[in-house]
Amino acid sequence: MKAVILAGGRGTRMRPLTYTRPKPLLPLVDEPVLNHLLRHLAETGFHDVLLTLGNAKQSIKDQILEHDKSGVEVSFVEEPDNLALGTAGSVKLAEEFLSESFLVVQGDALTNIDLKVLAKMHLDKKCDATILLCKVPDPWLYGIAVLNDDNIVQDFQEKPDPTSSGSDLASIGIYFIEPTVLSLVPKGEKFDFAKDLFPLMLSRGMKIQGIVVQDYWIDIGSFEGYLNGTKWHLRRILSRKGQGSFISRNAATQKVSIKEPVWIEDGVKIGAKSEIGPYAVVKRGCTIGRDSIVRDSVLLENCVLNETVRVSHSIVGELTVIEKGVEIDGAIIGPGCYVKEDSHISGGTRTSPNMVVLKDDHISRIFDPDLERAFYFHDPDGMYTGQMARNPRDLIEVLPEVNANSLNLHRKRGDLIKWVTRSLSNERLSDRITEISTLDVEDFRREFTEILSKAT
């Protein structure tokens, strides 16, 4: 049976982290979420996988083609640029490749469910679709399914009133689908499984089975889901290794108090009298000053924390610099931020990429100027370089500082050319920039800057 992974979402619930990398590529302890999902599919008998792509298509392709070691065979279908088709609409694009029963799973799902067993249950029941469900204490927050005694779905209720909820069973976004069902999905239109397709199927008298699962599942596409999923996977991977913590041999952690479990990668340097853990993940290249505390948090790559910094229940984006005396609790700090000394960040705060937090500042709100349309430069390994452009005029200022390898990467991908022509609503620029794309990278930089200067 083929598996379809929905990997085209924009990751809005995980902004600002998903401005610089797509949600399926957010690291979950040791490797990206998508790699964990591919490995689980392989372990449960699914070796033919199709990914639907929308946002950051090339980044996801590069990660799979260059770094995936799950052993599955992966193919791709792509949504048109700037056209989100929804969950079912994106799968419609792959209709010609789905001639038999197939599995659909969200690209931000973390689970240990034995999908092979459930696939057999779907086939044995001879239903048009099977939806995996789990019991929730607060059904009014979810789309829930009402089953009959034979586990056939009778009704769907979207975030029902607490006094009228007919069930406590929420969909976890994993489905088994018969290919004939896709004939109900309009081509080229936004159409979702839960909101549109399943209610339509019920209205047509089609048979949808609901299976209540007891195994672990979590949506890591939210702040709490990501941190809880990190804890679960950290315990799981360390248990497999027979270790209470993982500390790279290339990490400097002398005179540091380690509260297991923790995960500390290559090149990390931690000052004396600091306390790390429990449930701390410190990605490669980070530096933590003396007398600092990091617990129940994830520090992404190449962060710098100066002395006496306190970070708890938070995610700190890559390349962020935090000065001494800063306290962060329950926040997401965007990539490339600079947090000045003695500031306090808490209460669900989210800072936008490259934001500067002033000395002694106290903030507890979301800063999101909607930077989705900005251009973010990456290195050949897919890591954000800390340089971004909100518009073509910004790009003229940034270009001299962009590393040659990064500029070369985006030149070959063609994404920088697309961004410029779309931002300026000038398709003729595409041909002019393409003409200079074969030049030496420094000659390209010079000519490209000249073209932009005239166009803006």
C-alpha positions in Angstrom: 0.0 0.0 0.0 1.3 3.5 -0.9 1.5 6.2 1.8 0.9 9.8 1.1 2.5 12.4 3.4 0.9 15.9 3.4 4.0 18.1 3.6 2.8 21.3 1.8 1.5 23.4 4.8 2.9 26.8 5.7 3.5 26.0 9.4 1.7 29.1 10.6 1.3 27.7 14.2 5.1 27.3 14.5 6.1 30.7 13.3 8.6 32.3 13.5 10.6 29.1 13.2 8.9 28.1 10.0 9.9 31.3 8.2 13.4 29.8 7.7 12.6 26.1 7.3 9.5 24.2 6.5 7.7 22.5 9.4 8.5 19.0 8.3 12.2 19.9 8.5 12.1 21.2 12.1 14.5 19.0 14.1 13.0 16.6 16.6 16.0 15.8 18.8 18.4 14.1 16.4 16.9 14.7 12.9 14.0 16.4 11.1 10.4 15.4 11.9 9.9 14.2 8.3 12.8 11.7 8.6 11.3 10.2 11.7 8.0 9.8 9.9 9.6 8.1 6.9 11.4 5.7 9.1 8.3 4.8 11.0 6.5 4.2 7.7 9.3 1.9 6.6 9.2 0.0 9.9 5.5 -0.6 9.6 5.6 -1.9 6.0 5.1 1.2 3.8 8.0 1.5 1.4 6.4 3.5 -1.4 5.8 7.1 -0.2 4.5 10.1 -2.1 4.9 13.6 -0.7 2.6 16.5 -1.5 4.6 19.7 -1.5 3.5 23.3 -1.4 5.7 25.5 0.8 9.5 25.3 0.5 9.3 22.5 -2.1 13.0 22.4 -3.0 14.2 22.4 0.6 12.2 19.3 1.4 13.3 17.6 -1.8 16.9 18.3 -1.0 16.6 16.9 2.6 15.0 13.7 1.4 17.2 13.1 -1.6 20.4 13.9 0.3 19.8 12.9 3.9 17.0 10.3 4.2 18.2 6.8 5.2 14.8 5.2 5.8 15.1 3.0 2.7 11.7 4.1 1.3 11.1 5.0 -2.3 9.9 8.7 -2.3 8.2 10.6 -5.1 6.7 14.1 -5.1 3.7 16.0 -6.4 3.7 19.8 -6.2 1.0 22.3 -5.7 1.2 25.3 -8.2 3.1 28.3 -6.8 0.9 30.5 -4.6 -2.1 28.1 -4.8 -2.9 26.2 -1.6 -5.2 23.3 -2.5 -6.0 21.9 1.0 -5.3 18.4 2.2 -7.6 16.5 -0.2 -7.0 19.0 -3.0 -3.2 18.3 -2.9 -3.8 14.5 -2.9 -6.0 15.0 -6.0 -2.9 16.0 -7.8 -1.6 12.5 -7.3 -4.8 10.7 -8.4 -3.2 9.0 -11.4 -0.6 7.4 -9.1 -3.2 6.1 -6.6 -4.9 3.2 -8.2 -5.2 1.1 -5.0 -6.1 1.7 -1.3 -3.7 4.2 0.2 -2.7 5.8 3.5 -2.7 9.5 4.2 -0.7 11.0 7.1 0.1 14.5 8.1 3.7 15.6 7.7 3.8 16.9 11.3 2.6 13.6 13.0 4.8 11.8 15.5 3.5 8.3 16.3 4.3 4.7 17.1 1.0 3.4 15.8 1.3 0.0 13.9 -0.1 1.3 10.6 0.3 -2.1 8.9 -2.2 -3.7 11.2 -4.7 -0.9 10.7 -4.3 -1.1 7.0 -5.5 -4.7 7.2 -8.5 -3.6 9.3 -9.4 -1.1 6.7 -9.2 -3.6 3.8 -11.1 -6.2 5.8 -14.0 -3.8 6.6 -14.3 -2.8 2.9 -15.0 0.8 3.7 -14.6 3.8 1.4 -12.4 5.4 4.1 -11.0 4.7 7.6 -10.2 7.5 10.0 -8.0 7.0 13.0 -9.4 8.6 16.2 -8.3 9.2 19.8 -10.2 10.1 22.9 -9.8 13.7 24.1 -10.8 15.3 27.3 -11.9 18.5 25.6 -13.8 17.5 22.4 -15.1 21.1 21.9 -11.6 22.0 20.7 -11.6 19.5 17.9 -13.5 18.1 14.9 -15.0 15.0 16.4 -16.6 11.8 14.9 -19.8 10.1 16.2 -19.7 6.3 15.7 -22.3 3.6 15.8 -21.9 0.2 17.5 -20.2 -1.1 14.4 -17.6 1.7 14.5 -19.0 3.3 11.4 -19.1 7.1 11.3 -22.6 8.6 11.6 -21.8 12.2 12.0 -19.0 14.8 12.2 -19.1 17.8 14.5 -16.7 20.6 14.2 -15.7 22.0 17.6 -19.2 21.3 19.1 -20.7 23.1 22.0 -19.7 21.3 25.3 -23.3 20.6 26.1 -24.1 19.1 22.8 -21.0 17.1 21.9 -22.0 13.6 20.7 -18.6 12.1 21.1 -15.1 12.5 22.6 -13.3 11.0 19.6 -11.1 13.4 17.6 -9.5 12.7 14.3 -5.7 12.5 14.4 -5.3 13.2 10.7 -4.4 9.7 9.6 -6.6 8.1 7.0 -6.9 5.0 4.8 -8.7 6.0 1.5 -10.0 4.1 -1.5 -9.0 5.6 -4.8 -12.5 6.0 -6.1 -13.1 8.6 -3.3 -10.9 11.1 -5.1 -13.5 11.5 -7.8 -15.4 13.6 -5.3 -12.6 16.1 -5.0 -12.7 19.0 -7.4 -9.6 19.6 -9.4 -7.6 22.7 -8.8 -9.8 23.9 -5.9 -9.1 24.1 -2.1 -10.7 21.0 -0.6 -10.0 19.4 2.8 -10.5 15.9 4.0 -12.1 16.8 7.4 -14.1 19.9 6.4 -15.2 19.0 2.9 -14.6 15.4 1.7 -15.7 13.3 4.7 -19.0 15.2 5.2 -19.7 15.0 1.5 -19.1 11.2 1.6 -21.6 10.8 4.4 -24.2 12.8 2.5 -23.6 10.4 -0.4 -24.2 7.4 1.9 -20.6 6.2 1.6 -19.1 4.1 4.4 -16.4 5.6 6.7 -14.9 3.5 9.5 -13.5 5.0 12.7 -10.8 3.2 14.6 -9.9 4.4 18.1 -6.1 4.1 18.7 -4.4 3.8 22.1 -0.8 4.2 20.8 1.2 7.4 21.1 0.4 10.2 18.6 1.1 13.9 18.8 0.8 16.8 16.4 4.2 18.5 16.6 2.9 21.4 14.5 2.2 23.5 17.6 4.4 24.9 20.4 3.2 22.6 23.1 3.0 19.6 20.7 6.6 20.2 19.5 8.0 20.3 23.1 5.9 17.3 24.2 7.0 15.4 21.1 10.6 16.3 21.8 10.3 14.9 25.3 8.7 11.7 24.1 11.2 11.1 21.4 14.2 12.0 23.6 13.1 9.4 26.1 12.6 6.9 23.3 15.9 7.4 21.6 17.9 7.4 24.8 16.2 4.2 25.9 17.2 2.5 22.7 20.8 3.6 23.2 20.6 2.5 26.9 21.7 6.0 28.0 20.3 8.6 30.3 21.6 11.4 28.2 23.6 12.0 25.0 26.5 14.3 25.0 28.7 14.5 21.9 32.4 13.8 22.4 33.0 17.0 20.6 31.1 19.0 23.2 32.7 20.9 26.1 30.7 20.4 29.3 33.2 20.3 32.1 32.0 21.5 35.5 28.4 21.6 34.2 25.4 20.1 36.0 23.5 17.7 33.8 19.9 16.8 34.7 18.9 13.9 32.6 17.6 13.5 30.0 19.5 15.9 27.7 20.8 15.9 24.2 23.9 17.9 23.4 25.4 17.9 19.9 28.8 18.5 18.3 30.6 21.7 18.9 28.5 22.8 21.9 30.4 24.7 24.6 28.9 25.2 28.0 30.4 27.4 30.8 31.1 26.2 34.4 28.3 26.1 37.0 25.6 26.0 34.3 22.7 23.6 34.7 21.4 21.8 31.6 18.1 19.7 31.7 16.0 17.9 32.3 14.6 17.7 28.8 17.0 20.1 27.2 18.1 19.7 23.5 21.1 21.7 22.5 21.8 21.5 18.8 25.2 21.7 17.2 27.4 24.8 17.5 25.7 26.4 20.4 27.6 28.3 23.2 26.2 28.7 26.7 27.9 30.9 29.2 28.6 30.2 32.9 25.9 30.1 35.5 23.2 29.6 33.0 20.2 27.3 33.1 18.4 25.6 30.2 15.6 23.2 31.0 12.5 21.8 29.1 13.7 23.7 26.0 15.3 23.3 22.6 18.2 25.5 21.4 18.5 25.3 17.6 21.8 25.5 15.8 24.5 28.0 16.6 22.8 29.9 19.3 24.9 32.0 21.7 23.8 32.4 25.4 25.9 34.6 27.5 26.4 34.1 31.3 23.5 33.9 33.8 20.8 33.3 31.1 17.7 31.3 32.1 15.7 29.5 29.5 12.7 27.3 30.4 9.9 25.7 28.4 11.0 27.5 25.2 12.4 27.1 21.7 15.3 29.4 20.6 15.8 29.8 16.9 19.1 29.2 15.1 21.8 31.9 15.2 20.1 33.8 18.1 22.4 35.7 20.5 21.2 36.2 24.1 23.1 38.5 26.4 23.7 38.0 30.1 21.0 38.1 32.7 18.1 37.3 30.2 15.2 35.2 31.4 13.0 33.4 28.8 10.0 31.3 29.8 7.3 29.8 27.6 8.4 31.6 24.4 9.6 31.0 20.8 12.5 33.2 19.9 12.8 33.6 16.2 16.0 32.8 14.2 18.7 35.3 14.1 17.4 37.4 17.0 19.6 39.6 19.4 18.2 39.7 22.9 20.0 42.3 25.0 21.0 41.9 28.6 18.6 41.7 31.6 15.5 41.5 29.5 12.5 39.2 30.3 10.6 37.2 27.7 7.6 35.2 28.7 3.8 34.6 28.4 3.6 33.0 25.0 5.9 35.5 23.3 7.0 34.9 19.8 9.7 37.2 18.3 10.1 37.7 14.6 13.3 36.6 12.8 16.3 38.9 13.3 14.4 41.0 15.9 16.3 43.0 18.5 15.0 42.9 22.1 16.2 45.9 24.0 18.1 45.9 27.3 15.8 45.5 30.4 12.8 45.0 28.2 9.8 42.9 29.4 7.8 41.4 26.7 4.9 38.9 26.6 3.2 39.1 23.3 3.5 37.9 19.7 5.6 39.9 17.2 4.6 38.7 13.7 4.7 41.3 11.0 3.9 38.4 8.5 7.4 37.8 7.1 6.2 34.9 5.0 6.9 36.8 1.8 10.4 37.8 2.8 13.4 35.9 1.3 15.6 33.9 3.6 19.1 32.9 2.6 20.3 29.4 3.4 23.7 27.6 3.2 24.1 24.4 1.1 23.2 22.3 4.2 19.8 24.0 4.4 20.6 26.2 7.4 19.5 29.8 7.6 22.5 32.2 7.3 20.9 35.0 9.3 20.3 37.2 6.2 16.9 38.1 4.9 15.2 40.6 2.6 11.7 41.9 3.1 11.6 43.4 -0.4 13.8 43.9 -3.4 15.2 47.2 -1.9 16.3 45.2 1.2 17.9 42.7 -1.1 20.1 45.3 -2.7 21.4 46.1 0.8 21.9 42.5 1.8 23.4 41.1 -1.4 27.0 42.3 -0.7 27.0 40.3 2.6 25.6 37.1 1.3 28.1 34.2 1.3 29.0 33.1 -2.2 28.0 29.5 -1.5 24.6 30.7 -0.3 24.1 32.9 -3.3 25.1 30.1 -5.6 22.6 27.7 -4.0 19.7 30.1 -4.6 20.8 31.0 -8.0 20.8 27.3 -9.1 17.5 26.7 -7.4 15.9 29.6 -9.2 13.9 30.6 -6.1 15.6 34.0 -5.7 14.7 34.8 -9.3 11.1 33.8 -8.7 10.9 35.9 -5.6 12.2 39.0 -7.2 10.0 38.8 -10.3 6.9 38.1 -8.1 7.8 40.9 -5.7 8.2 43.4 -8.5 5.3 42.0 -10.6 7.7 42.0 -13.5 8.1 38.7 -15.4 10.4 40.2 -17.9 13.1 40.4 -15.2 13.2 36.7 -15.0 14.7 36.4 -18.5 17.2 39.1 -17.8 18.4 37.5 -14.6 18.4 34.0 -16.1 20.7 35.3 -18.8 23.4 36.2 -16.2 22.9 33.0 -14.2 25.8 31.2 -15.9 28.3 33.9 -14.8 30.9 33.5 -12.1 29.1 33.9 -8.7 30.8 37.3 -8.0 30.0 38.6 -11.5 26.4 37.4 -11.0 26.2 39.3 -7.8 27.4 42.5 -9.4 25.1 42.2 -12.5 22.2 41.1 -10.4 22.6 44.1 -8.1 22.7 46.4 -11.1 19.5 44.9 -12.5 17.7 45.3 -9.2 18.8 48.9 -8.7 17.4 49.8 -12.1 14.1 47.9 -11.5 13.5 49.5 -8.1 
